[in-house]
Each structure stands twice: as C-alpha cells, then as structure tokens.
Amino acid sequence: MTKRIIGSRFFQRFLEMIIPIGSWFLITLPVWLSPFHPALVAYFIIAFDLYFFYKSILTAYSAVLSYSEILYHSKINYRKKVLGIKSAAGVKHLIIVPNFKEPLHKLDSTINSFVKNDYPHKSLYLVLAFEKREADATNKYDFLHNKYQKYFQDIIVSFHPDLPNEEPGKASNQTFAAKIADDYASKNGWKREETLVTICDADSHLPTNYFSYLSYSFLKDKDRIYHFYWAPVLLYNNFWKLPLFIRMQATLSSILRLAFLSQKENLIQVSTYSTNLWLLKKINFWDVDIIPEDWHIYFQAFFALGEKVKTIPLFTIVNGDAVYSGATLKTFINRYEQEKRWAWGVSDVGYVLKKFFQSPDIDMVAKIKKVFFIGETHLFWPVSFFILTISASIPPLVNPVFKRTVLGFLLPQLSALILTLSSAMLILYIYLDIKIRARVNMKTSLLSLPLLLVQWYLLPLVSFIFSSLPALDAHTRILFGKKLKYKVTEKI
C-alpha cells in the first residue's frame, strides 16, 4: 500500500468509520437478517452471549487477583526499599496537574495528597497546568503557590493559550505544560531518563506510598524508559453524595479498572499515570489535535518505539471523584457527556490502523494484537447492551415461522440463562466494592446494604443510559463527521 494512499484524508476517514459502521451493523443485524436467515442470527446471538459470559468470568477473576495483589503490596514498605537504592536520590519527579475551572478546594485537596506522601527524597516538583482562558487561574495559582511552596522543591506554572491547530482539552494543556517542564529540566541539567512525569487529574488523591512505590518499580525495571506506570483510579472520593444511578456506574467503572490491572498484556493507562521525560520527549509529547489522550499517548509511543512499550501495573489505589454536579438531572447530563467523551476514543482506532501500515519495523503479531484489542473494546461498548437484552426476542418476532422451530423457541430462554449466569458475577463485584471502599475510608453502613443489593436490578437501564447510548452517540457522530468538543466534567 503506497504512502500516498495511506496518507490520504479519504483513507483516514475510511479507517475512522470501520468500528462505528460495525457497531450499527451488529445492532441492527437481528432486524434485517432474521427474515432471511434467522438461524444464523440465533447462532450469532448465542455465540455473543457465551463470549460475554467468558468475559464476565475473566473480569471477576482479574478483579479478585488485582485486589489480592493490592493487599499484598500494601504490606511492603516501599519507602524503606527506596532508601536502599543509592540511585533513587537522583530521580526527579514532575507532577503535572492539568485543570480548567476546577474548584479550588478540589485542587487543594489533591495537592494535599502529594504532601502526605512518604517519599524519602526532596525531589518533587509540582507543575500547575492552567488554561489561559480561565479568568480565575492566576488567583488559584497564587493561593496554591503560597500554601504549598515549602513542601516542594519548586512549583512550576503554565497558562496554556488557545493555539492554532490545537483541540482545547487535556492533551494540548499537558503538552504545553510538559514542554515548559522539559525546558526547566534541561536548564537544570537533569537527565530525562531519570525524570519521572506523573499526570494527575485535579480530583485524584494519590496514595501515601505512590512515589516510593513508583520510584522503586521504575529503578528495578530494565526497560523503564519504554514504560508507563499506572495504579487504578477508583471513583470513591464522593461515593455517598452520588445519585443512585451514578453510584452504580462509578462502582462498575471502578471494578473494571481494578480488573484491567491484572491483564498485563492489554493494560493501558487512563486518567492518572506516570512515565519518564525521555519517552515523552521522544514522541514529542501528547498530540494536540485529539480529545481522548490516555490510550492515544500509549499508541503514540508503541508505534514510535515498538513492542518494548508497556504499561506496568502499580498495585495500589488512586482515589478519584465520580461525576457530581449537585442537582440530579445536571449530574446525569454531565455523566452522559463524560461517557461520550471517553467513547470518542473510538477515533483512536483509525489512528492505530493508519500507524499499523506505517510501521513495518514493528512485529506484525504485536500490532495485530493491539488492533484487535482496541477494536474489540470500542465495538462492544455500544453493542453489548442491545445484543444481550433485546436481540434474542427479535428473530421469533419478525419471522413467525422461525418461532415454531426448536431453535426459535429456545433462543430467548437460552440467552436469558446465559445472561443470568453472567449476572451472578455481580455478587463478587458487590463484595469487592464494599472491601475496597473500606480501604479508602468510604465505609458501608448496615442500613445501606439492602439498597446496595437491590439497586443492581436497575443495571440494564443504567448500562443503556450511561454506557451504550453515549457510546453509540459518539460512534454516530464520527460516521457523520461531526466533531466533539472537550467538556470539562463537573465535580463539585
């Protein structure tokens, strides 16, 4: 395939549309294929249900394994281990906090979690990454600088202006701040390979041992310059303030992130994570014309540096906020918009496919695995709800003849049975949810236990409104070439 074709806008547009087209194809398949080949539709639905059952078991197993690892690592004194490594004193930490119109108390609380860390060396540098268009940004910086300057070696600030050919959002803000921090590091003679950069969301509370654990893992890692490091960001900071539906969604998101932590082959960082300055400089930081940046920066690195690029798990807990805007309806709207922004990550599929053809030096099998993983993730996001809940009832409905066959009679019952068996994993999720919240001091009262159990009957509705529908919205926008603007998720 020639470079001219690969680089053409038409080819790029085609690649972007593959997964959104696939989503609508699978969702509507039972409607348009059942009149002609109902048995084929039935076998597809059963196969999908069985695959979902397998994924449910895998998720439950992985979540338990991750939780067990967190318990094990919580007993390790990483501060003591870091003190035993002479080269640790030379490692610098840049902590970038990108923010826009975040409440001052949220920023204050997050930075306070850095101050409480047990890292034994005086090498923490805070980078406050504001947007220039925020009217109150300077006042926030003055307050935070005055309050926390004594706790850090230095506090660096950036005010990101609106620049041409940039997409306003987290990626462009981080790149602007990271370049300023890189200049700072260069002027002070730091080695980029020994400088760790932590991207921390404005509402993420890092655990006390984060920098000790990170530094130890980094220094013991032979291929450290090619790696990202990630601890799961669990959404429990404001758990009991949340409306019921949002609380359920926060629980599911937290358990899924916990499960991802043990799936090392497919682990890709999200939200709050760390890497080294050399890697960021090598790939020219975050692309500034994209919205979802977490997975994108991983694939930037993978297609630039090859199979050595990995995300290394840190078995500890970063505690973050779920969406909360005060009023219930406003919270629902903001949660929908947040999920739609996350699902906009399907745009990365086109980027990955394009890079697939432009990187002949990278192992073909490794590239195929990455394409399959990101494609499967974004395809199942909007599709799963429809196939699991309503698809099995469509073939007998639109094809009365098929309804009188054994397969037509059994299809809805068999599908319901598989879904029920998959739902049994929720018992384990509830248990893990309670145990994890206890670890982050968000305990469960006895009076709230019945509600925590009964609420899961509403799971299909919650999954539709706050997962499948916004994901399908994002896919459809891409099909019609409509852009998505970055909206900051309100968390008061």
N, C-alpha and C positions, 0 to 999 in steps of 0.2 A: 504494500500500500504506500503510495507516494506521500511525501511530506506535504505536498500541495493539497491533497485531498484531506489528510488528517488535520491540517491547519485551517481548513475552510470553515466558515461560520455555519454552512449548511450541515456539514458532518458533525460539528459540535452540537448543533441543535438536535440532530437525529439521536445522538448519544444521550442527551439530556432527557429525551422523551421516552426512552425504552422502558424504564420502570413505571412511569405514570401510565403509559399505554397498557403495560402488563397488569397493572392494578385494576383498571377498568375492564380489561378483558376477562380476568378471573372473577370479578364481582358479578358481571353480567352473564358469564358463561352458562349458568343453570337456566337462565331465561331463554336465550336464543338457541341453545343446543339441545335442550330437553325434548322439543317437539320432534327432533330427527334421531338423536342418539341418547335417549335417557339413561341407558345402562352405562354408557361411557361417563356421563355426568355423575352418576351414582358412585362409580368406582373412584372417580377423582375426589369426590367429597369424602368418601371413606378413607382414602389414602391421606388426604389432608388432615382429617381428624386424628388418624393414627400418628402422623408426624407431629401434630400439636401435642398429643399425649406423650410422645417421646421427649419433646422439648420441655414439657411441664416437669417430667421426672428429672431431666438433666438440670433444669433451673433449681429445683428443690434440692437436689444433691449438691450442686455447686454452692448454693447459698449456705447450706449446713457446713460444707467444707470450709468456706470462707470465714464463717463465724467461729469455727473451731480454731482456725489459724489466728484470728484476731485475739481469741482468748490466750492462745499460746504466746503470741508476740507481746501481749500486754504484760507478761511476767518478765520480759527481758529488759534489763537496764541498758538502754542504748546510749545513754549519757556516759556511763562508765566505759562502754565499749569504744566510743568515740575518743574518749580521753586516752585510751590505749594505742591510738593510731597517731603517730607523730605528724603525718602529712595533713591531718584533719585541720590543723591550725591555719593552713594555707588556703583552705576552701572558703570562698566568699559566697554570701547568699544575697541575691537581689530579690526582694518580694514585691512584685508588681500588683497593684490593686486597681484594676480598671473600673471606672464608675461614671455614672451620669445621672444626676438628680437623685442620688441615693440619700435617704435620710441621714443626717449627721450622726444620730445615735447608732445607726447600723454600722457605719464606718468606724465609729469609736469602739463599738463592741468587738468588731472583727480585729482591729489593730491591737486591742487589749489582749486578744488570744495569742498574738505573736509575743507580746511582752511576757506572758506567763510561761513561755517555752523553757525547756531545761537545757538548751544547747549551751555547752560549756565555753565556747569561744566567742569573742567580741567581733563577730564578722557579719552581722545582719544589717542590711541596708534596705530601707523602705522606699519604694517608688510609688508615689501617688499619681495615678494617671487620670487626670480630669479632661473633660471636654471644654474647649474654649467658649462654646456657645452657651454653657450653663452660667447664668448670671451670678450665682452664689458660690461658684467654685473657689474663688480666691479667699473668701471668708472661711470656707471649710478648711482649706489648706492652712491658713493662719492658725486656726484653732487646734488642728491636729498636730501641726509642727510645734507649737508652743507646749502642748501637753506631752508629746512623745519624743521630742528630740534627744532627751537624756537617755532614752532606752535603746537607741540605735546608733551605729557608727556614723550614719548620715541619713538624711531624708532628702530624696531627690523628687522633684515635681515636674510634671509635664502638663501642658494645656493644649490638647490636640485641636488644631483648627480644621475647618472644613476645607479639604483639598480636592482639586480636580481628579477625576478618575478613581475616586475612593467611594466605598459604600460606608456611610456612617454606621458605626457599631463597634463591637468589642474588638474585632480583628484589627481594624485600622487604628483604633486607640492604642492597643497593645504594641503594635509595630512602631508607632510614633514614640511611645514611652521607652520601648526596648532599645531603640536606636540612640536615644539620649543616654540611657543607662550604659549602653555599649561604649559610647564616647567617654563617659565618666570612667569606665573600667580601663579603657585604653590610656587615658591621661594618667591614671594612677598605676600603670604598669602591671595590671592583673593579667593572668593567663586565662584566656576564655575557656580552656579545657578544665580549669579548676574553679570556674564561676558558675554556681547553680542559680537558675532563674525559676522562681515559683510564681505562677499565675494564680492569684487568689481572688475569687469573686467577693464582692463587697459584703456579702452576708455569710461567708464561710468561716466557721470557727475552727482553726487548726488545733489538733490535739497537742498536749503539753510536750510530747516526745517527738513531734513531727520532724523538726530539723535535725535532731540527733539520729533518728531512725533513717531519714533521707540521706544524711551525710555518710552514715555507716554503710548503707546499701550502695551508695554511689562509689565509695572508695574501695569496696570489695568486689565491684563489678568490673571485669576485664574489658568489656566493650561499652563502658559507661558513656563515652562521648556520643554513642549512637542511640541512646535510650531516653525515653520518657519515664517518669515515675508517678504513680497515681494511687491514692487512697480513695475509697468510695465516698462520695459526698451524699450523705443520707439526710433526708428532709425532715428533721425532727425539732429544729430550733423553736418553732412556733406551733407545734403539733396541735395542742388543745385549743388554740384560737381558731382553727380552721373550720369552715363549714364541712358537714359530713362527707359530701361527695369529693371535696378537695382532699380531705384527710385520707380517704380511701386511695385516691390516686397517688398521694405522697407516699403511702405505705407500699403500694405496688412498685413505684419507681425506686424506692429505697431497697426493697428486696431484690429487684432485678439488678441494680448496680452492685449489690453485695454478691450476687451470683456471678456476674461478669468477672469479678476479681479473681476467681479461681480458674477461669477459662483462658489460660495464659496465651494460648496460640492466637486467640481472637481478641485479646484485650486491647482496647483503645481508650485513651484517657478522655474524660469530659470534665468541663466546668473548672475545677481547681486541680492543678498538676504542676510538676516540676521537670525541668530538663537543664541542659547546660548551654552557656552562651555561645560556645563554639558551634554547636549544632544549629542554633537559631541564626547565627551569622552566616553559616554555610548555605542555608536555604533562603537567605535574605528575609528572615523573619516571617510573619504571617502575611499571606496575600491580602491586599487591602480592598479588593473589589468583591469580597464574598461576605455572606452573613454568618452561617454556622462555621465556626473556626476550629472547634476541638478536633474532630476527626480529620478535617481538612489539613491541619498542620502536620498530623501524623502521616497522611498520604503525600504531602509535600516532601517530607523527609524520606519516606520509603522509596519514592520514585527518583529521588536525587542521590541517595546513599545506599540503597539496596536492602538485602534481607537482614542485615545486622540491626536495622531499626526495629525496635520493640518497645512496648510499654511494660515496665516492670511493676508488679503489684507491691503496694505497701499495706500490710495487714494492720491497719488502724482505722479510726473513723474520723472523717471531717464532717462536722455537723452544720448543715445549711438550713435556709428558710424555704418553705414552700410558698407558693403564691398566696398573698393575703392582702386585700385592698380595703378591709373594713366591712363594707356592705357586701352581702352575699352575692347579689347579681353582678356587681362590679368585679368581685373575686372570680366568679365563673367566667366572665368575659376575658379577663386577663389570663386565666389559666388556659382557656381555649387558644388565645393568641400565642402564649408561650409554647404550647404543644405544636402549633402550626409552624412556629419558627424553628423548633427542633426538627420537625418533619421536613422542613425545607432543606435539610441535609441530603435529601434525595438528589439535590443538584450536584453533590459530590460524585454521584455515580458517573455522570458524564465526564467529569474531570478525571476520574480513575480510569475509565475506559480509554480516554484520549491518551493518558500517560502510559497505559498498557502498550499501545502501539509505538510510543516514542521512547521506550526504554528497553532496547534489545539486549543490553548487557545484564539485565536483572533476570534471575532464574524464572523460567516460564511457569513452573508449577507454583512457585511462591506468588506470582502475580495472579494466577487463576484463582488461588485460594482467597486472595484479598477481594477480587472482583465478585466471587460467589458470596462471600460473607457480607459485603456492603449491599449487594443486590438483594440477597435474601432478607436482610434486616429491614430495608426500606419497602420491599414488596409486601411482606407480611404485616407491616404496620397498619395500613388501611384495610387490607383484605381479610384478615383473620376473623374479625367480628362477623362479617357477612356470611362467610362460609360456615363458621361454627354455629351460628344461631338460626339463620333462615334458609340457607341454601338447600338443606335436606328436604324441606317441605315443598320446594318449587317443582321438581320433576313430576311427582304424582299429581300436582295441581294443574300444571299446564299440559300434561299428557295423561288423560284418564285411562288409556289402555295400559300404560306402564304401571299405573296404580294397582291394577288387578294381577300383576306378576308378583312372585315371591320377593324379588329384589325391591320392587316398588313399595311393597307393604313393609318390608323390614328396614328400609333406608332411614326413615325418621327415627325409628326406635334404636337402631344400631348407632346412629350419630349421637342421639341423646345419651346413650350408655357410655360411649367413649368420652363425651364432654363431662359427664358426671364423674367418671373416674379421674379425669384431669383436674376437675374442681376439688377433688379430695386433697390435692396438694395445698389448698388454702389453709387447711388446719395447721400445716407446718409453717406456712407464712405467718399466720397469726401468732404462733408461738415465738418465732424468730423476732417478729415485730415487738412483742412485749419485752423480750430479753434485751434487744438492742436498745430500746428506749430507756430501759433501766440503767444501761451503761452510760447513757448521756444525760442522766438525771431527768428524764421525762417519763415519770413512773405512771403506772396504770392503777387506778383505784378499783376496788371490788365492785362499786356501783356502775362503773363504765364497762365492765366485762360483757354483760349481756348485749349491749349495743355494739361492741366490737365484733361479736359473733353474728348478730342479726344483719348488720349493715351489708354483709357480703352477698345477700340476696339481691342487692341492687347493682351488683358488679356488671352485668350486661349493659345496663343503662349508662353507668359511669364510663365503661370502656368505649361505648359508642360516642358519647358526647365529648369526652376529653382525651380520646386517643384516635379512634378510627376516623371520625368525622373531620377533625382538624388536619389529620394526615392526608385524607382524601382531598381536602380543600387545597393543601399545598401542592399535591400532585396535579390537580386540575389546573391550578394557576400556571404551573410550568408548561402544561400542554398548550395553554392558550397564550403563552409568552408574557404573562403578567408578572411584574416584579413584586417582590415582598420587601417592605420597608422594616428596618430593625426597630422594634418597640421594646423599650426597657420594661421588664416585668416589675410591677409594683409590689413591694413587700414592706408594709408599714410596721 
